[in-house]
Amino acid sequence: MSQAPSPEKNISTPPANLKCDVAIVGGGLAGGLAAIALAKMRPELKVMLIEQNDHFGGNHLWSFFSSDIDPQHSWLIAPLITYGWAGYNVDFPKFNRHLDNKYYSITSDRLDEYLREILPADNMILSANVKALSPRLVVLKGGQRINASCVIDARGGADTRFFDCGWQKFCGQMLQLSDPHGLKHPIIMDASVDQSDGYRFVYVLPFGMDKLFIEDTYYHDEPEMQVERWRGNIARYAAQKGWNIDAIIREEAGVLPVIMGGDLEKYWNSGGSRIAKIGARGAFFHAVTSYSLPDAVRIAAFIAQQDDLDGDKLHMQLYHRAQSHWSGQKYYHMLNKMLFRAAEPAERYRVLERFYTLSPQLIGRFYNGTSSIKDKIRLLSGRPPVPITKAVKALGAAKYR
């Protein structure tokens, strides 16, 4: 699990009433990046970061490709990087491939550490139970009130019943090995593993000579978790590779929506009407990969660039951005329908297997959500990896409440 938060700053219980310019509720990736961007770009503002746990960042490992981040925003993410690699590998039944796109990881411990470095102690509230939000007010359990010119909700996903979606489910473990693992590059997808339960791949990150992060991942029709089973899969995978596990350092597990459609307005309002939202709360994530880091960086920079940080105004600005993002993701929604509804579960890997035969540049643009028209045509050209009749039928289906 995550290490205890660093002791450099003692964060005291807040007084009954506080005032600030911006109150960010939720100290995970999206909220943390927004706080960092404001601290760096708008130091004249008082920014409060409010988190329900006793540390920021939760228990996560976030990774991204160098092509995911616009160079003008690299300053925002660079201090958080804990490890990087010059390229990565993918493994499929028909081939193995190495790609040279640089790959980086951030730990929740590092996010927590950095936030404590740059934010004044009085601007951080931990172990906070939020009772209510409005565009300019946060009310905590016990009656404490935080008045702000602008309140931003970054507390994670809202009501996914308004999505038409499949699910990405995973369990990952940081492992201490008894001997060197011998890996030079991450394995982003090892889909040579058993495919009997939907699209499955194993994700492997080498940390140092004798540490590995191994994650068992599924693209599945149902969201139910099977963590014990996935733990066993990780142990078996390591054994098959000849890696002897000395200890499990930390573990994380979760389930994320893989979007095929839905009602964005209802989803947005289910997280609270008239409240500015970022991260998963605002549906700012990639429809296929479910990853939110590239969008979290973009949104954090956008917020810090606003001259007038008013709660109502920022709510409308972010909602319009969410609408634009949703519209820009519709092509990926279509691809997800083909993956989940046109391919049999045991055959879904073929869609990704074909994808990874394409150019590194196209793959990079796909991951950062900026596929060109030529990319989109190329992804659908050639021999399809799913039956045409099923693909046509899948594109007309919609399921959500």
Contacts in CASP RR format, 6 or more apart in sequence:
PFRMAT RR
TARGET T0000
AUTHOR 0000-0000-0000
METHOD contacts of the structure
MODEL  1
MSQAPSPEKNISTPPANLKCDVAIVGGGLAGGLAAIALAKMRPELKVMLI
EQNDHFGGNHLWSFFSSDIDPQHSWLIAPLITYGWAGYNVDFPKFNRHLD
NKYYSITSDRLDEYLREILPADNMILSANVKALSPRLVVLKGGQRINASC
VIDARGGADTRFFDCGWQKFCGQMLQLSDPHGLKHPIIMDASVDQSDGYR
FVYVLPFGMDKLFIEDTYYHDEPEMQVERWRGNIARYAAQKGWNIDAIIR
EEAGVLPVIMGGDLEKYWNSGGSRIAKIGARGAFFHAVTSYSLPDAVRIA
AFIAQQDDLDGDKLHMQLYHRAQSHWSGQKYYHMLNKMLFRAAEPAERYR
VLERFYTLSPQLIGRFYNGTSSIKDKIRLLSGRPPVPITKAVKALGAAKY
R
1 59 0 8 1.000
1 250 0 8 1.000
1 251 0 8 1.000
2 55 0 8 1.000
2 57 0 8 1.000
2 58 0 8 1.000
2 59 0 8 1.000
2 108 0 8 1.000
2 109 0 8 1.000
2 112 0 8 1.000
2 250 0 8 1.000
3 109 0 8 1.000
4 55 0 8 1.000
5 54 0 8 1.000
5 55 0 8 1.000
5 56 0 8 1.000
5 112 0 8 1.000
5 116 0 8 1.000
5 126 0 8 1.000
6 112 0 8 1.000
6 113 0 8 1.000
6 116 0 8 1.000
8 116 0 8 1.000
8 117 0 8 1.000
9 116 0 8 1.000
9 121 0 8 1.000
9 124 0 8 1.000
10 121 0 8 1.000
11 121 0 8 1.000
11 124 0 8 1.000
11 125 0 8 1.000
11 126 0 8 1.000
12 121 0 8 1.000
14 125 0 8 1.000
14 140 0 8 1.000
14 144 0 8 1.000
14 146 0 8 1.000
15 144 0 8 1.000
16 143 0 8 1.000
16 144 0 8 1.000
16 145 0 8 1.000
17 144 0 8 1.000
17 145 0 8 1.000
17 146 0 8 1.000
17 147 0 8 1.000
18 48 0 8 1.000
18 144 0 8 1.000
18 145 0 8 1.000
18 146 0 8 1.000
18 147 0 8 1.000
19 46 0 8 1.000
19 146 0 8 1.000
19 147 0 8 1.000
19 148 0 8 1.000
20 46 0 8 1.000
20 47 0 8 1.000
20 48 0 8 1.000
20 123 0 8 1.000
20 146 0 8 1.000
20 147 0 8 1.000
20 148 0 8 1.000
20 149 0 8 1.000
21 45 0 8 1.000
21 46 0 8 1.000
21 47 0 8 1.000
21 148 0 8 1.000
21 149 0 8 1.000
21 150 0 8 1.000
21 309 0 8 1.000
22 38 0 8 1.000
22 45 0 8 1.000
22 46 0 8 1.000
22 47 0 8 1.000
22 48 0 8 1.000
22 148 0 8 1.000
22 149 0 8 1.000
22 150 0 8 1.000
22 151 0 8 1.000
22 152 0 8 1.000
22 309 0 8 1.000
23 47 0 8 1.000
23 48 0 8 1.000
23 50 0 8 1.000
23 138 0 8 1.000
23 146 0 8 1.000
23 148 0 8 1.000
23 150 0 8 1.000
23 151 0 8 1.000
23 152 0 8 1.000
24 31 0 8 1.000
24 32 0 8 1.000
24 34 0 8 1.000
24 35 0 8 1.000
24 47 0 8 1.000
24 48 0 8 1.000
24 49 0 8 1.000
24 50 0 8 1.000
24 152 0 8 1.000
24 154 0 8 1.000
25 50 0 8 1.000
25 130 0 8 1.000
25 133 0 8 1.000
25 138 0 8 1.000
25 151 0 8 1.000
25 152 0 8 1.000
25 153 0 8 1.000
25 154 0 8 1.000
25 155 0 8 1.000
26 32 0 8 1.000
26 49 0 8 1.000
26 50 0 8 1.000
26 51 0 8 1.000
26 52 0 8 1.000
26 153 0 8 1.000
26 154 0 8 1.000
26 155 0 8 1.000
26 156 0 8 1.000
27 35 0 8 1.000
27 49 0 8 1.000
27 50 0 8 1.000
27 51 0 8 1.000
27 56 0 8 1.000
27 57 0 8 1.000
27 115 0 8 1.000
27 154 0 8 1.000
28 51 0 8 1.000
28 56 0 8 1.000
28 57 0 8 1.000
28 58 0 8 1.000
28 108 0 8 1.000
28 111 0 8 1.000
28 154 0 8 1.000
29 57 0 8 1.000
29 60 0 8 1.000
29 62 0 8 1.000
29 111 0 8 1.000
29 279 0 8 1.000
29 292 0 8 1.000
29 293 0 8 1.000
29 296 0 8 1.000
30 154 0 8 1.000
30 156 0 8 1.000
30 278 0 8 1.000
30 279 0 8 1.000
30 280 0 8 1.000
30 281 0 8 1.000
30 284 0 8 1.000
30 292 0 8 1.000
30 296 0 8 1.000
30 299 0 8 1.000
30 300 0 8 1.000
31 49 0 8 1.000
31 152 0 8 1.000
31 154 0 8 1.000
31 278 0 8 1.000
31 279 0 8 1.000
31 296 0 8 1.000
31 300 0 8 1.000
32 49 0 8 1.000
32 56 0 8 1.000
32 57 0 8 1.000
32 111 0 8 1.000
32 115 0 8 1.000
32 154 0 8 1.000
32 300 0 8 1.000
33 76 0 8 1.000
33 77 0 8 1.000
33 296 0 8 1.000
33 297 0 8 1.000
33 299 0 8 1.000
33 300 0 8 1.000
34 152 0 8 1.000
34 154 0 8 1.000
34 278 0 8 1.000
34 296 0 8 1.000
34 299 0 8 1.000
34 300 0 8 1.000
34 303 0 8 1.000
34 304 0 8 1.000
35 47 0 8 1.000
35 49 0 8 1.000
35 115 0 8 1.000
35 119 0 8 1.000
36 76 0 8 1.000
36 114 0 8 1.000
36 115 0 8 1.000
36 118 0 8 1.000
36 300 0 8 1.000
37 76 0 8 1.000
37 300 0 8 1.000
37 301 0 8 1.000
37 303 0 8 1.000
37 304 0 8 1.000
38 45 0 8 1.000
38 47 0 8 1.000
38 303 0 8 1.000
38 304 0 8 1.000
39 47 0 8 1.000
39 118 0 8 1.000
39 119 0 8 1.000
40 75 0 8 1.000
40 76 0 8 1.000
40 118 0 8 1.000
40 304 0 8 1.000
41 301 0 8 1.000
41 304 0 8 1.000
41 305 0 8 1.000
42 304 0 8 1.000
45 309 0 8 1.000
46 123 0 8 1.000
47 119 0 8 1.000
47 123 0 8 1.000
48 123 0 8 1.000
48 124 0 8 1.000
48 125 0 8 1.000
48 146 0 8 1.000
48 148 0 8 1.000
49 56 0 8 1.000
49 115 0 8 1.000
49 119 0 8 1.000
49 123 0 8 1.000
49 124 0 8 1.000
49 125 0 8 1.000
50 125 0 8 1.000
50 128 0 8 1.000
50 130 0 8 1.000
50 138 0 8 1.000
50 140 0 8 1.000
50 146 0 8 1.000
51 57 0 8 1.000
51 124 0 8 1.000
51 125 0 8 1.000
51 126 0 8 1.000
51 127 0 8 1.000
51 128 0 8 1.000
52 127 0 8 1.000
52 128 0 8 1.000
52 129 0 8 1.000
52 130 0 8 1.000
52 155 0 8 1.000
53 126 0 8 1.000
53 127 0 8 1.000
54 126 0 8 1.000
54 127 0 8 1.000
55 108 0 8 1.000
55 112 0 8 1.000
55 126 0 8 1.000
56 108 0 8 1.000
56 111 0 8 1.000
56 112 0 8 1.000
56 115 0 8 1.000
56 116 0 8 1.000
56 124 0 8 1.000
56 126 0 8 1.000
57 108 0 8 1.000
57 111 0 8 1.000
57 112 0 8 1.000
58 108 0 8 1.000
58 112 0 8 1.000
59 108 0 8 1.000
59 250 0 8 1.000
59 252 0 8 1.000
60 107 0 8 1.000
60 108 0 8 1.000
60 252 0 8 1.000
61 105 0 8 1.000
61 106 0 8 1.000
61 107 0 8 1.000
61 108 0 8 1.000
61 174 0 8 1.000
61 205 0 8 1.000
61 213 0 8 1.000
61 252 0 8 1.000
62 105 0 8 1.000
62 106 0 8 1.000
62 291 0 8 1.000
62 293 0 8 1.000
63 103 0 8 1.000
63 104 0 8 1.000
63 105 0 8 1.000
63 106 0 8 1.000
63 186 0 8 1.000
63 205 0 8 1.000
63 293 0 8 1.000
64 77 0 8 1.000
64 103 0 8 1.000
64 104 0 8 1.000
64 106 0 8 1.000
64 291 0 8 1.000
64 293 0 8 1.000
64 294 0 8 1.000
65 101 0 8 1.000
65 102 0 8 1.000
65 103 0 8 1.000
65 104 0 8 1.000
65 364 0 8 1.000
65 367 0 8 1.000
65 368 0 8 1.000
66 101 0 8 1.000
66 102 0 8 1.000
66 103 0 8 1.000
66 104 0 8 1.000
67 101 0 8 1.000
67 364 0 8 1.000
67 365 0 8 1.000
67 367 0 8 1.000
67 368 0 8 1.000
68 293 0 8 1.000
68 294 0 8 1.000
68 364 0 8 1.000
68 367 0 8 1.000
68 368 0 8 1.000
69 77 0 8 1.000
69 294 0 8 1.000
69 297 0 8 1.000
69 368 0 8 1.000
70 297 0 8 1.000
70 298 0 8 1.000
72 301 0 8 1.000
73 297 0 8 1.000
73 298 0 8 1.000
73 301 0 8 1.000
76 297 0 8 1.000
76 300 0 8 1.000
76 301 0 8 1.000
77 104 0 8 1.000
77 106 0 8 1.000
77 293 0 8 1.000
77 297 0 8 1.000
79 114 0 8 1.000
80 106 0 8 1.000
80 110 0 8 1.000
80 111 0 8 1.000
80 114 0 8 1.000
81 104 0 8 1.000
81 105 0 8 1.000
81 106 0 8 1.000
82 105 0 8 1.000
82 106 0 8 1.000
82 107 0 8 1.000
82 110 0 8 1.000
83 104 0 8 1.000
83 105 0 8 1.000
83 205 0 8 1.000
83 207 0 8 1.000
84 102 0 8 1.000
84 103 0 8 1.000
84 104 0 8 1.000
84 105 0 8 1.000
85 102 0 8 1.000
85 103 0 8 1.000
85 104 0 8 1.000
85 184 0 8 1.000
85 185 0 8 1.000
85 186 0 8 1.000
85 206 0 8 1.000
86 100 0 8 1.000
86 102 0 8 1.000
86 185 0 8 1.000
87 98 0 8 1.000
87 99 0 8 1.000
87 100 0 8 1.000
87 101 0 8 1.000
87 102 0 8 1.000
87 103 0 8 1.000
87 185 0 8 1.000
87 186 0 8 1.000
88 98 0 8 1.000
88 99 0 8 1.000
88 101 0 8 1.000
88 103 0 8 1.000
88 185 0 8 1.000
88 186 0 8 1.000
88 187 0 8 1.000
88 188 0 8 1.000
89 96 0 8 1.000
89 97 0 8 1.000
89 98 0 8 1.000
89 99 0 8 1.000
89 185 0 8 1.000
89 186 0 8 1.000
89 187 0 8 1.000
89 188 0 8 1.000
90 96 0 8 1.000
90 97 0 8 1.000
90 99 0 8 1.000
90 187 0 8 1.000
90 188 0 8 1.000
90 189 0 8 1.000
90 190 0 8 1.000
90 191 0 8 1.000
90 356 0 8 1.000
91 187 0 8 1.000
91 189 0 8 1.000
91 190 0 8 1.000
91 191 0 8 1.000
91 192 0 8 1.000
92 189 0 8 1.000
92 191 0 8 1.000
92 192 0 8 1.000
92 349 0 8 1.000
92 352 0 8 1.000
92 353 0 8 1.000
92 356 0 8 1.000
93 191 0 8 1.000
93 192 0 8 1.000
93 349 0 8 1.000
93 353 0 8 1.000
94 353 0 8 1.000
95 353 0 8 1.000
95 357 0 8 1.000
97 356 0 8 1.000
97 357 0 8 1.000
98 185 0 8 1.000
99 360 0 8 1.000
99 363 0 8 1.000
100 360 0 8 1.000
101 360 0 8 1.000
101 363 0 8 1.000
101 364 0 8 1.000
103 186 0 8 1.000
103 188 0 8 1.000
105 205 0 8 1.000
106 293 0 8 1.000
115 124 0 8 1.000
116 124 0 8 1.000
125 140 0 8 1.000
125 146 0 8 1.000
128 140 0 8 1.000
129 140 0 8 1.000
129 141 0 8 1.000
130 138 0 8 1.000
130 139 0 8 1.000
130 140 0 8 1.000
130 141 0 8 1.000
130 155 0 8 1.000
131 139 0 8 1.000
131 140 0 8 1.000
131 141 0 8 1.000
131 142 0 8 1.000
131 143 0 8 1.000
132 138 0 8 1.000
132 139 0 8 1.000
133 139 0 8 1.000
133 151 0 8 1.000
133 153 0 8 1.000
133 272 0 8 1.000
133 275 0 8 1.000
134 151 0 8 1.000
134 274 0 8 1.000
134 275 0 8 1.000
135 150 0 8 1.000
135 151 0 8 1.000
135 274 0 8 1.000
135 275 0 8 1.000
135 276 0 8 1.000
135 311 0 8 1.000
135 312 0 8 1.000
135 315 0 8 1.000
136 147 0 8 1.000
136 148 0 8 1.000
136 149 0 8 1.000
136 150 0 8 1.000
136 151 0 8 1.000
136 311 0 8 1.000
137 145 0 8 1.000
137 146 0 8 1.000
137 147 0 8 1.000
137 148 0 8 1.000
137 151 0 8 1.000
138 145 0 8 1.000
138 146 0 8 1.000
138 148 0 8 1.000
138 151 0 8 1.000
139 145 0 8 1.000
139 146 0 8 1.000
140 146 0 8 1.000
148 311 0 8 1.000
149 309 0 8 1.000
149 310 0 8 1.000
149 311 0 8 1.000
150 276 0 8 1.000
150 309 0 8 1.000
150 310 0 8 1.000
150 311 0 8 1.000
150 314 0 8 1.000
151 275 0 8 1.000
151 276 0 8 1.000
151 311 0 8 1.000
152 275 0 8 1.000
152 276 0 8 1.000
152 277 0 8 1.000
152 278 0 8 1.000
152 303 0 8 1.000
152 314 0 8 1.000
153 271 0 8 1.000
153 272 0 8 1.000
153 275 0 8 1.000
153 276 0 8 1.000
153 277 0 8 1.000
153 278 0 8 1.000
153 281 0 8 1.000
154 277 0 8 1.000
154 278 0 8 1.000
154 279 0 8 1.000
154 281 0 8 1.000
155 281 0 8 1.000
156 279 0 8 1.000
156 280 0 8 1.000
156 281 0 8 1.000
157 271 0 8 1.000
157 279 0 8 1.000
157 280 0 8 1.000
157 281 0 8 1.000
157 282 0 8 1.000
158 267 0 8 1.000
158 268 0 8 1.000
158 270 0 8 1.000
158 271 0 8 1.000
158 272 0 8 1.000
158 277 0 8 1.000
158 280 0 8 1.000
158 281 0 8 1.000
158 282 0 8 1.000
159 266 0 8 1.000
159 267 0 8 1.000
159 270 0 8 1.000
159 271 0 8 1.000
160 257 0 8 1.000
160 267 0 8 1.000
161 400 0 8 1.000
161 401 0 8 1.000
162 262 0 8 1.000
162 263 0 8 1.000
162 264 0 8 1.000
162 266 0 8 1.000
162 267 0 8 1.000
162 270 0 8 1.000
162 400 0 8 1.000
162 401 0 8 1.000
163 257 0 8 1.000
163 259 0 8 1.000
163 260 0 8 1.000
163 261 0 8 1.000
163 262 0 8 1.000
163 267 0 8 1.000
163 400 0 8 1.000
164 259 0 8 1.000
164 260 0 8 1.000
164 261 0 8 1.000
164 262 0 8 1.000
164 398 0 8 1.000
164 399 0 8 1.000
164 400 0 8 1.000
165 257 0 8 1.000
165 258 0 8 1.000
165 259 0 8 1.000
165 260 0 8 1.000
165 261 0 8 1.000
165 336 0 8 1.000
165 400 0 8 1.000
166 219 0 8 1.000
166 220 0 8 1.000
166 221 0 8 1.000
166 223 0 8 1.000
166 257 0 8 1.000
166 258 0 8 1.000
166 260 0 8 1.000
166 336 0 8 1.000
166 340 0 8 1.000
167 218 0 8 1.000
167 219 0 8 1.000
167 220 0 8 1.000
167 221 0 8 1.000
167 222 0 8 1.000
167 223 0 8 1.000
167 255 0 8 1.000
167 256 0 8 1.000
167 257 0 8 1.000
167 258 0 8 1.000
168 217 0 8 1.000
168 218 0 8 1.000
168 219 0 8 1.000
168 220 0 8 1.000
168 255 0 8 1.000
168 256 0 8 1.000
168 257 0 8 1.000
168 258 0 8 1.000
168 289 0 8 1.000
168 290 0 8 1.000
169 217 0 8 1.000
169 218 0 8 1.000
169 220 0 8 1.000
169 223 0 8 1.000
169 225 0 8 1.000
169 226 0 8 1.000
169 254 0 8 1.000
169 255 0 8 1.000
169 256 0 8 1.000
170 203 0 8 1.000
170 215 0 8 1.000
170 216 0 8 1.000
170 217 0 8 1.000
170 218 0 8 1.000
170 230 0 8 1.000
170 253 0 8 1.000
170 254 0 8 1.000
170 255 0 8 1.000
171 215 0 8 1.000
171 216 0 8 1.000
171 227 0 8 1.000
171 230 0 8 1.000
171 231 0 8 1.000
171 234 0 8 1.000
171 251 0 8 1.000
171 252 0 8 1.000
171 253 0 8 1.000
171 254 0 8 1.000
172 203 0 8 1.000
172 213 0 8 1.000
172 214 0 8 1.000
172 215 0 8 1.000
172 216 0 8 1.000
172 230 0 8 1.000
172 234 0 8 1.000
172 251 0 8 1.000
172 252 0 8 1.000
172 253 0 8 1.000
173 213 0 8 1.000
173 214 0 8 1.000
173 215 0 8 1.000
173 231 0 8 1.000
173 234 0 8 1.000
173 248 0 8 1.000
173 249 0 8 1.000
173 250 0 8 1.000
173 251 0 8 1.000
174 207 0 8 1.000
174 211 0 8 1.000
174 212 0 8 1.000
174 213 0 8 1.000
174 248 0 8 1.000
174 249 0 8 1.000
174 250 0 8 1.000
174 251 0 8 1.000
175 211 0 8 1.000
175 212 0 8 1.000
175 213 0 8 1.000
175 214 0 8 1.000
175 238 0 8 1.000
175 243 0 8 1.000
175 245 0 8 1.000
175 246 0 8 1.000
175 247 0 8 1.000
175 248 0 8 1.000
175 249 0 8 1.000
176 210 0 8 1.000
176 211 0 8 1.000
176 245 0 8 1.000
176 246 0 8 1.000
176 247 0 8 1.000
176 248 0 8 1.000
176 249 0 8 1.000
177 210 0 8 1.000
177 211 0 8 1.000
177 212 0 8 1.000
177 243 0 8 1.000
177 244 0 8 1.000
177 245 0 8 1.000
177 246 0 8 1.000
178 210 0 8 1.000
178 244 0 8 1.000
178 245 0 8 1.000
178 246 0 8 1.000
179 210 0 8 1.000
179 243 0 8 1.000
179 244 0 8 1.000
180 209 0 8 1.000
180 210 0 8 1.000
181 206 0 8 1.000
181 209 0 8 1.000
181 210 0 8 1.000
181 211 0 8 1.000
181 212 0 8 1.000
181 241 0 8 1.000
181 243 0 8 1.000
182 206 0 8 1.000
182 209 0 8 1.000
183 204 0 8 1.000
183 206 0 8 1.000
183 212 0 8 1.000
184 206 0 8 1.000
185 206 0 8 1.000
186 203 0 8 1.000
186 204 0 8 1.000
186 205 0 8 1.000
186 206 0 8 1.000
187 202 0 8 1.000
187 203 0 8 1.000
187 204 0 8 1.000
188 203 0 8 1.000
189 201 0 8 1.000
189 202 0 8 1.000
189 203 0 8 1.000
189 352 0 8 1.000
189 356 0 8 1.000
190 201 0 8 1.000
190 202 0 8 1.000
190 203 0 8 1.000
190 204 0 8 1.000
191 199 0 8 1.000
191 200 0 8 1.000
191 201 0 8 1.000
191 349 0 8 1.000
191 352 0 8 1.000
191 353 0 8 1.000
193 200 0 8 1.000
193 201 0 8 1.000
193 202 0 8 1.000
193 233 0 8 1.000
193 237 0 8 1.000
194 200 0 8 1.000
195 345 0 8 1.000
195 346 0 8 1.000
195 347 0 8 1.000
195 348 0 8 1.000
195 349 0 8 1.000
196 345 0 8 1.000
196 346 0 8 1.000
197 218 0 8 1.000
197 220 0 8 1.000
197 345 0 8 1.000
198 218 0 8 1.000
198 219 0 8 1.000
198 220 0 8 1.000
198 221 0 8 1.000
198 345 0 8 1.000
198 346 0 8 1.000
198 348 0 8 1.000
199 218 0 8 1.000
199 219 0 8 1.000
199 339 0 8 1.000
199 345 0 8 1.000
199 348 0 8 1.000
199 349 0 8 1.000
199 351 0 8 1.000
199 352 0 8 1.000
200 216 0 8 1.000
200 217 0 8 1.000
200 218 0 8 1.000
200 219 0 8 1.000
200 349 0 8 1.000
201 217 0 8 1.000
201 349 0 8 1.000
201 352 0 8 1.000
202 214 0 8 1.000
202 215 0 8 1.000
202 216 0 8 1.000
202 217 0 8 1.000
202 233 0 8 1.000
202 234 0 8 1.000
202 237 0 8 1.000
203 213 0 8 1.000
203 214 0 8 1.000
203 215 0 8 1.000
203 217 0 8 1.000
204 212 0 8 1.000
204 213 0 8 1.000
204 214 0 8 1.000
204 215 0 8 1.000
205 212 0 8 1.000
205 213 0 8 1.000
206 212 0 8 1.000
207 213 0 8 1.000
211 249 0 8 1.000
212 238 0 8 1.000
212 243 0 8 1.000
214 234 0 8 1.000
214 237 0 8 1.000
214 238 0 8 1.000
215 234 0 8 1.000
216 230 0 8 1.000
216 233 0 8 1.000
216 234 0 8 1.000
216 237 0 8 1.000
219 258 0 8 1.000
219 339 0 8 1.000
219 340 0 8 1.000
219 348 0 8 1.000
220 345 0 8 1.000
221 340 0 8 1.000
221 345 0 8 1.000
223 255 0 8 1.000
225 253 0 8 1.000
225 254 0 8 1.000
225 255 0 8 1.000
227 253 0 8 1.000
230 253 0 8 1.000
231 251 0 8 1.000
235 245 0 8 1.000
238 244 0 8 1.000
238 245 0 8 1.000
256 285 0 8 1.000
256 290 0 8 1.000
257 290 0 8 1.000
258 287 0 8 1.000
258 288 0 8 1.000
258 290 0 8 1.000
258 336 0 8 1.000
258 340 0 8 1.000
259 287 0 8 1.000
259 329 0 8 1.000
259 332 0 8 1.000
259 333 0 8 1.000
259 336 0 8 1.000
260 287 0 8 1.000
260 333 0 8 1.000
260 336 0 8 1.000
260 337 0 8 1.000
260 340 0 8 1.000
260 341 0 8 1.000
260 398 0 8 1.000
261 333 0 8 1.000
261 398 0 8 1.000
261 400 0 8 1.000
262 398 0 8 1.000
262 400 0 8 1.000
263 400 0 8 1.000
264 283 0 8 1.000
264 322 0 8 1.000
264 323 0 8 1.000
264 326 0 8 1.000
267 282 0 8 1.000
267 283 0 8 1.000
268 277 0 8 1.000
268 282 0 8 1.000
268 283 0 8 1.000
268 319 0 8 1.000
268 322 0 8 1.000
271 277 0 8 1.000
271 281 0 8 1.000
274 312 0 8 1.000
274 315 0 8 1.000
275 315 0 8 1.000
276 311 0 8 1.000
276 314 0 8 1.000
276 315 0 8 1.000
276 317 0 8 1.000
276 318 0 8 1.000
277 315 0 8 1.000
277 318 0 8 1.000
277 319 0 8 1.000
277 322 0 8 1.000
278 284 0 8 1.000
278 296 0 8 1.000
278 299 0 8 1.000
278 300 0 8 1.000
278 303 0 8 1.000
278 318 0 8 1.000
279 285 0 8 1.000
279 292 0 8 1.000
279 295 0 8 1.000
279 296 0 8 1.000
279 299 0 8 1.000
280 292 0 8 1.000
282 318 0 8 1.000
282 322 0 8 1.000
283 322 0 8 1.000
283 325 0 8 1.000
283 326 0 8 1.000
284 292 0 8 1.000
284 295 0 8 1.000
284 296 0 8 1.000
284 299 0 8 1.000
284 321 0 8 1.000
284 322 0 8 1.000
284 325 0 8 1.000
285 291 0 8 1.000
285 292 0 8 1.000
285 295 0 8 1.000
286 292 0 8 1.000
286 294 0 8 1.000
286 295 0 8 1.000
286 329 0 8 1.000
286 332 0 8 1.000
286 367 0 8 1.000
286 369 0 8 1.000
287 329 0 8 1.000
287 332 0 8 1.000
287 333 0 8 1.000
287 336 0 8 1.000
288 332 0 8 1.000
288 335 0 8 1.000
288 336 0 8 1.000
288 366 0 8 1.000
289 367 0 8 1.000
294 368 0 8 1.000
294 369 0 8 1.000
295 325 0 8 1.000
299 318 0 8 1.000
299 321 0 8 1.000
302 321 0 8 1.000
303 309 0 8 1.000
303 314 0 8 1.000
306 314 0 8 1.000
306 317 0 8 1.000
329 369 0 8 1.000
331 371 0 8 1.000
331 376 0 8 1.000
332 369 0 8 1.000
334 395 0 8 1.000
335 351 0 8 1.000
335 379 0 8 1.000
337 394 0 8 1.000
337 395 0 8 1.000
337 396 0 8 1.000
337 397 0 8 1.000
338 351 0 8 1.000
338 386 0 8 1.000
338 391 0 8 1.000
338 394 0 8 1.000
338 395 0 8 1.000
339 348 0 8 1.000
339 351 0 8 1.000
339 386 0 8 1.000
340 348 0 8 1.000
340 394 0 8 1.000
341 390 0 8 1.000
341 393 0 8 1.000
341 394 0 8 1.000
341 397 0 8 1.000
342 386 0 8 1.000
342 387 0 8 1.000
342 390 0 8 1.000
342 391 0 8 1.000
342 393 0 8 1.000
342 394 0 8 1.000
343 350 0 8 1.000
343 351 0 8 1.000
343 385 0 8 1.000
343 386 0 8 1.000
343 390 0 8 1.000
347 386 0 8 1.000
350 385 0 8 1.000
350 386 0 8 1.000
351 385 0 8 1.000
351 386 0 8 1.000
353 385 0 8 1.000
354 385 0 8 1.000
355 363 0 8 1.000
355 366 0 8 1.000
355 379 0 8 1.000
356 363 0 8 1.000
358 378 0 8 1.000
358 379 0 8 1.000
362 371 0 8 1.000
362 375 0 8 1.000
362 378 0 8 1.000
362 379 0 8 1.000
365 371 0 8 1.000
365 372 0 8 1.000
365 375 0 8 1.000
366 375 0 8 1.000
366 379 0 8 1.000
371 379 0 8 1.000
384 391 0 8 1.000
END
